[in-house]
Amino acid sequence: MIAPMTKYDFVLYAGQSDDFIERLRELGLVDITTTGWEPTEEDRQTVIDIEGHAKAVEFLRAFREEHAGLTAEPYASGAEAYDRYVAAQREAAASRAEIARLEKAAEELRPWGAFDADRLRRLADEGIVVRYFSAQRNTYDGSLAEWSAQYTLSEIARTDATVWFVVVAKPGEEVTLDAQEMKAPTMDVREAERRIAEEHERLGALDAEFARAAASLPQIEANAATLKERLQGVRVTATAQRAADGQLLVMEGWAEAATSERVDALLEAYPNVVYLKSTPTPEDDTPVKLNNGWFSRIFELVGDMYARPKYGTLDLTPFFAPFYMLFFAICLNDAGYGAILTLMGCWMLAKNRQPGMMRQAAWFATLCGAATVVVGLFCGSFFGMNLADYFPQIPFFDFQNQFFSWALAIGMVQILFGMAINVYVITRSFGFKYALGTLGWLIILLAGSLAGGLPMLDEAWTIPGFTTSSPAFYAALGVGGFLMLFLNTPGKNPFVNFGSGLWNFYNNLTGILSDVLSYIRLFAIGLSGGVLALVFNSLADGFVPDGANIVVRLLIMIPILLVGHGINLFMSAISSFVHPMRLTFVEFYKNAGFEMASRSFEPLRKMDRTDK
């Protein structure tokens, strides 16, 4: 559900703003509107520094784990530690780039062996120039006699494909050979390797700087929190309205209704602050905070990938969460894969015991994996094996031959459920008469589904007295059609309503067809994953020679099965995560009348090292 909010308007002296913001930050319950903030160059640099601190913390944590035995004295402050870290990273990057350049040069110099570059330069000054060539081996061997008659040359090195050689010439002499002339080396491979070793030593010496920075991680994190708070304060004061020649500031704030009394207590005790407290209106850009139970809160991470619901509407998370979990299980559709996903989720829960995004993701994986185990067992699929072959007495559901129509039926159920929610939301927001048009369309679809859809799934599911040829069915269509065609827009001319109703009927009819057909992806993805699992099983079995014993069979089959099922699980899990999300955001949200919020509730608060 969406947590009720209270709106505040603050008026205070401009000189009090920093202290007032700090008091609100300590309270941690008030979200200040900062819409329209335009950062200055200094603000942009602060943002860059905050991002740099985050990267520094990530690098130094990894460095500390990799060099667990390396101890060092921390720096005096977080700012100094960060500056020294940045300088060390800059030097390390330069050294790595130089190493890469030298290694490439060494590879090019290796065929020429060891030589004295200074001596070659002195020979050039005396009029003896050494020029460097490479040629294909066949070309060199075939032309050696001819080239030797014209020039003084010497072979330096060769491989199966290439020969490197030098030609001694006079300054400015033209040398015409069917070979690739190369740039004269300025050093030999020994010098290049010596410089590479020096750069590696320089990199090793920088470990001491990184060790000190890693020992200063708490200070760096505290400095990052200070920067975030500073930027937060800048945004608040920069977007506040100024009055009385800049002496007064007017701010808009928001707090949860449940905690507004604590905000009132702070404002009453704070000197020289005038505030107005009111209930949000539909015209307000009210921030949104979700306040769901344990199960629905797990699936908030799915909804947040699209948007939070607009304040004053309905939070759809509790309504799409069971559908999403079911859709995920149908798409993955294998008890073995579900068991692996469940075990991974349980392992993540054990590793992440503190509340947060990772624990939420762990619960998400566990629940979706458990649902997949149930659906996979129901359909008789375990790592691509058909359980009906091993347990013929159990009536497993025939996914391949029966689920196509069931996918459409499940989609129709979710769409009708979304439309019922839309009727409720419209009624709550504007009144029942504004929901009559949507209600009429819902009645038509529900009547058609019950009278015509159920018998298509199973002939025994025909409702007595409510078939496609019964008077009750036609009466339902008539009521729904009347509501949809003549009562879709209260207060308007009936002929105008009829025209708009016809247009809406066309749009709804074509839209509902495409929406329902979208649910075929549940069948397609589940079937494709099962077929691939079966293919990998057959592939592993096909590589086993006839008459092989159990040891040979296992040695051949296990690597193929691990690789094959690993790839299939990875790809199927991604599809099972993405496509139910698409059905939720497009089909369900559209029919449920979802409206997105422009902002989430983010109160001013003290930053710590866990804040991103």
N, C-alpha and C positions, 0 to 999 in steps of 0.2 A: 504494500500500500504506500501511498505518497504521504509523507509526514506533513501535518498541518504547519503552516508558517505564520509568523507575525512580522509585520512591516514596521520599521522605525525610520524616522527622519530626525537627524541630529543637527543642532546648530551650536557651534562652539567657536571660541577665539582661535585664530590661526596659530598663535604661539603655543596653544595647548595640543596641537594635533599629534605631535610625536608621542607625547606622554599618553594621550587618550588612546592612540592606536596600540601602544604597548600594553595598556590596561585591558583593552579588548582582546589582545593577543594572549595575555595571561588567562583571561576567562575562557577563551577558545570556543565561544558559542555564537559569534556574530559574523555574518557574511556581509562585507561592504561591497556595494555595487561599484565596479570600476569599468563600466562599459565605455568604449571610445578612447581608451588609453593609447597614446602615441608615444613610444619610447624615444628618449633622446639618445645621442651617441654614447653618453656615459651609461645610460640604462642598458643599451645593447651590449656594451662591454661587460657590464655586470652579468647579463645573461650568459655571455660567452664564458666568463669566469666560473659561473655556477656549473655549466656543462663541463668545463675543464676539470673542476673539482670532482664531479661524478666519475669522469674517466680515470682520474688519478686514484680515487678510492678503489675502483674496480681493478686497476692494474696493480696497485700496492697490496691488495688482499691476495691476489694470485701470486705476487712475488713473495709475500710472507709465507704462503703455504709451500711454495717451491723451495724456498731457502729457510726452512724451519730452524736450522741450527745457527743461522747468522744473526748475531745480536749487535745492536748499535745504540748510541745515545740519541734520544729524540731531540728535535729542534726546540727552540724556546717558544715558538708560536706557530699556529697553523698557517699564517700568511708566509712566514719564512720557509716552512717546510714545503708549501706548495710552490713557491718561487724556485727553490732549489730543485724540486722535482721537475719543474718545467725546463729549467736549464739543463738538467741531466738528461732529460728526454730529448732535448734538442741536440745535445752532443752525441747521444746514442744513435739518433736517427742519422746524423752526419757520418758517424763511424760505419754504420751498416751500409749506407749508400756507397761509401768509399771502399768497403770490403767487397761489395757486389761489383764495383767497377774494376777493382784490382783482380778479383777472381776471373772476371771475363778476360782481362788483359793477360793474366797468367796462362789461361787456356790457349790464347792466341800465341803467346811467347814460347810455350812448351816445346813445339817442334824445333825451334831454333837453338834449344839447349842453353848452355852457359857460355857467356861471352862478355868481353869488356866493352861496354858502351862508350866509355871515355876514349879508349884507344881507337875505336872506329871513327869517332868524331875527329880525332887528331889526323887519322889517315885521310879523311875527307878534306881537311884543311890543306893537306899536302898534295891533293889532286887525285887521290885514289878513293873512288866512290863505290860502296858495296850496296847493290840493289837486291831486293828480296822478292822472290816469286814462288808461286805454288801452281802445280799443274796436275792434271789427271795422270795416273801412273802410266797408262798405255801411251798417252801422248808424249810424255817425257821420255820413256824408253825408246819410242820410235823416232824421236827427233833429236836424241842426245848427240849423235855423231854430227849432224848438220849444225846444231847449236854450238857444239864445242869448236867447230872449225871457224866460227865467226866471233865467239866471245870466250872469255875466261870465266868458267862457271864451276860451281862445286855443289854437289848434293849434300844437304844437311840432315834430312830425315825423310822417312817414307812410311806409309801405311799401305794396306791392301788397295786403297783407292787413290791416294794423293801422295805427291812428292813435293817437298819443300827444298828449294835450292837458291843459291845466291849467284849473282853475276858481278864481276869486278869490271868497272867501267870508268871512263874519264868524266869529269864534270860536264854536263850538258850533252853527253853522247846519247844518241837515240838507240834504244834497245828494242828490237821488234821480235817478239816471241809469241807463240800460241800458248800463253800462260797468263795467269792473273798476278799482276804486280801488286805487292803489298806495301803498306806504309812502313818506313824504316822504324824499328823498335827503339825506344828511348831508354830501355832498361832490359835486363835479361830476366828469366823466370826466377832466378835466385833473389833478385832485388824485389820482384813483385811478391814473392812468398814472405820475404822479410817484412815488407810493409803490411801485408795482411796480418802477420803475427803481431806487429805493433798495434794495429787497430783492434785486434782481439784483446790485447792487454789493456788498451784504453777502455774497451767495453767492460772488461772485468773490473777495472778500477772504479767504474761508475756504479758497480753493485753496492759499494759502500755508501754512496749518496742515496741510492734507492732503499738501502737497509735503514738508514736514518729516517728517511721519509716514511717508510712502513712502520717504524717505531712511533712515528708522530701521527698515525692515522686518527686517533681521537681528536687531536688538535685540528687536523685538516677537515674532518667532518664537522667540528664545531665552527670552523671558519666558513664552511659552506652554508651551514644553517644561518649564520650571521648575514651572509650575502643574500640569502633567500628572504630573510626578514626585512632587510634593507630594501630590496626590490619590492616587496609587498607593501611596505610603507610608502614608497615612492608612487606606486600605482594608486594607492588610496588618496593621497594628498593631491596628485596630479589631476585626478578626475573629479575631485570635490568641487562643488560650485562655490564661487567666492562672492561675498557680499560686503557692503559697507567699505568700499575701497580696498578690498582684500583683507580687512581685519577679521571677518567672520568666514567660517567654512560651513557649508551645508552638505551633509552626507546622507546617503540612503543605505539602510542596513536591514538585514533579515536574520531572524532567529526562529528556531523551532518553538511552536506554541507551548510544548511541554516544558521548555527550559526558559521561557520568557521572563518568569518571575526572578530568576537569578540575574538576568540582564537588567531588569527594572531596578533591582537592588543596587547594582553597580552604578547605574545612571543617577539614581537618587542621591547616592553618596558622593558622586563626582561633582566638583564645583564648576559653576559657570557653564553648564551644559543644559540646553533646552531640547527636549525630545518629544516627538509625537508618535504614538503607538496606534496602529490600525490593522484591520484585516485586509489581506491582499484582494485586489479586484481583478477581473479578467484582463483589464488593460495593463496590469503590472507585469514586468518581466521577472516573475517570481522564481527564485532558484529552487531546485527540486532535490529532495533527499528521500530515498526509499527506506521504508521501515518494514521489512518482510520477516517472516519466520525463517527457521533454519533451512528448510528445503528450498523455498523460493529464493533465499539469499544466495544459494549456490549458483543459481542460473541467472543471477543479475549480470555476471560477466558476459553472458551471451547478449542480453539486451543492451548492455553498455557499448557493445561493438556497433550498434546502430545509433541509438540516442535514448536519453531518459524521456519518460512521458511528460507532457506539458502539465504544469500545475493546474489543478482543478479537474483534470480528466481522471482516467483510471489506469493504475499500474497493471499492465498485462502479464507481468512476470509470473505470478502464481497460476495464470491460466495457460500460458504456453509451455511452462516447465514440464508437466507430465507428457505433453505431446512431443516435445523435443527429445526427451529421454526415450520415448517409444520409437520415434523416427530414427534416432541414432542406432538403436538396437536392431531395427529392421534393416537398415543399410549395411551394418556390419554383419549381422545374421550368422554368427558362428559362435558356438559355446566355447570352443577352445580359444578363439581370439578374445572373447569377452573375459575369460578367466585370466588371460595374460594382462589385459587392461585393468582388471580389478586388482590383481596383485601389484601392478605398478602404482595404482592409486593408493593402496594400503601402504606401500613402501614410502610414497611421498607424504602420506599422513604421519608416518613415524618420523620422517626426517624434518617435517615442518609442523611443529606442535603449537607455534604461536599463531594467533589469528592474522590473516593477511591474504594477499593474492595467491600465494603458492598453496596455502592450505585450502583455499576456496577451489583452486584448480584440482587439487588432489581429491577433494570430495566429488567434484564434477566427474573426474575420470573413474572414480570408484562406482558412483551411481550408474553412469552410462555403461560401464563394463558389466556390472551386475545385471542390468536390464538386458544386455546382449546375451549373457549366459542363459537367462530365462527364455528369450525369444529363440536363441540357437537350439536349445533343448526342445522347445516346442516344435521347431521345424526339423529337428533331427539332424543337425549339422555340427560336426566336431572336427576341426582342422581339415575341412573338406571331405571328411568321411560321412557317408550316409548311415546314420544310426539305425535306420529301418532294416538294413542288411544284417545287423547284429542283434537287434531286438524286434523281430517281426511281429511280436504280440502287442507292441505298443502302437497305437494309431497316431503316428506323427503327422503334422500338417504338411501337405504337399505344396511347398512354397513355389516351385517352378511352374506348376500347372494351375494353381488356384489363386495366387496372390495378386495377379494383375487387376482383377476386378475388386479385390479387397483394398488395394492401394487407392483406387478411385473412391471407394466407400469411406475409407479413413479420411481422405481429403475432404469429402463432402461433409463429414461430421465436424471437422475442425472449422470449415468455412461457415457452416450453420451456427456453430458455437460462437464464432467471432461476430456474426451478424446479430445474434441475441445479445451479446455484450454491447454492441453498438446501439441497439435499441435502448438498453438500460442507461448507457452514458448520455444519449440524447435526451431521454426522459428526465434524468437527474439534472442536466444542465439547462435545458430550455423548456421542458414540459412534455407531456405525453403526446400532445397533438402534433408536435414536430417530428415524432418518431413513427407516425402512422405509415408514411410512405415506405420506410425501411421495413416496418413490421409486415406490410402487405407483401413485399418481395420475399421476406423470410417465410411467410405462410405458404406462398406458392412453391418455394423450393422444398420446404419441409413436407408438404403434401405430396409432391412429386417423388421425393426420396422414399417416403413410406409406402406409397401406393405402387410405384414402379421400380424403385431401386432395390428394396428388400427382396422381392421375388426373383430378381436377377441374381442375387447372391445365393439364395436357396429357395426353391419352390415351396418349401414347407413354411416359409416365413410370410406368407400372404396374410394380411390382416382382414378378418371377416368383416364385410360391410364397407371396406375402404380399399377398393381396387381402382384401377384407372378407368373403369366403366361404371363405378358406383355413383349414386347421387351425392353422397357425402364428399367424395373427391371433387366433383364439379362445384359443389357449394363452397368448399375451401378455396378452390381457384377463383371463384367469383368474388368472395370476400377479399382475398388477397389482391386480385386485380382492381377492385374498386378502391381499396386503400391506396394502392400504388399509383393509379391513374388519376384519381380525383382529389386525394387528400395529401399529396406529396409536399405541397407548400401551403400551409394554412394562411388564410386571409387573401389569397389571390383569386382571380376570376377562374371559375371551373374549366372554361375552355383553355385558358393558359395552363392550368394544372394538367389537363388532359394532354396537351401538346408536349409539355416537359416530361409527363409520365411516359408517353410513348418513346421519347428520346432516351429517358433513363432505362426503359425496358430493353431497348436495343443495346445500350452500353452494358447494362448488367448481364444480359444474356450472353453476349460475346465474351465479356470479362469472366463470367462464372465458368464458361466452357474452358477457357485457357487456364483458369485457376485450378480447376479440378484435374485437367490433364497434366498439370505440373507435378501432381503427386505420383505420376507413373515413375518418376525418378526413384522413389522408394523401392519399387520392384526391380528397376533396371540396375541400380547400384548393388542391391542385395544379391541379385542373380549373378552379376559380373564377378563380384568377389568370391562367391561360391564356386563358379566355374573355374576361376584362376586357381583356387585352392585345390580343386580336383585335378587340374592340369599338372600342378607341381607334384601331387601325389603320384599321378601316372608317370610323369617324367622320372621321378626317383625310382619307381619300380621298374621302368623300362631299361634303366642302365644296369640293372643287376643281371649277371650272366645266368643262364639256365643251370640249375643244379648247385648254385652257390649255397654255402652254409650260412647260418645265422650271423656269424661274425662278419663275413664278407658283405652280407646284405646290409648290416648296420653301418659298416664303414663307408659304403657307397651311398646309402640312402640318407643318412643323418645330415651330412653337409648340404646335399641338395635340398632337403626339406627345410633346414634352418634358413638357408639363403632365400629360397622361394617363398616360404611362408612369412619370413621377415619382411620381404619386399611387399608382399600382398597385404600384410597387416598394416604396414606403414601407409600404403596408398589407400587402402580401404578406410582406415581410421580418419585420414584427412577428408575423404569424400563424405564419410559419415558425420563429420563435424561441420562441414561447409554446407552441404545440401539441405539438411534440416534447418539450418540457420536461414537459408534462402527462402524456404517455405514459410518460416516464421515471419521474416521481415516483409515479404512481398504479399503472399496470399493471406496469411492470418492478420497481420497488422492492417492491411488495406480493408478487409471486410469487418474488422473490429473498430474501424474509425480511429486508428491511432494518430495522435498529434504529438510531435516531438517538442521537447523543451530546448531553449537556447542556452541554458546554463545549469550547472549542478550546484548544490549547496556546498560551498567551500569556506568555512569560517576562518577568520584570522586566528592563528594559534602559534604557540612556540614551536619552532622547528627543531627536529633532532636528526640523528644520523639515518633514521629509517625513512625520512621524507624524500620523495623523488622530485 
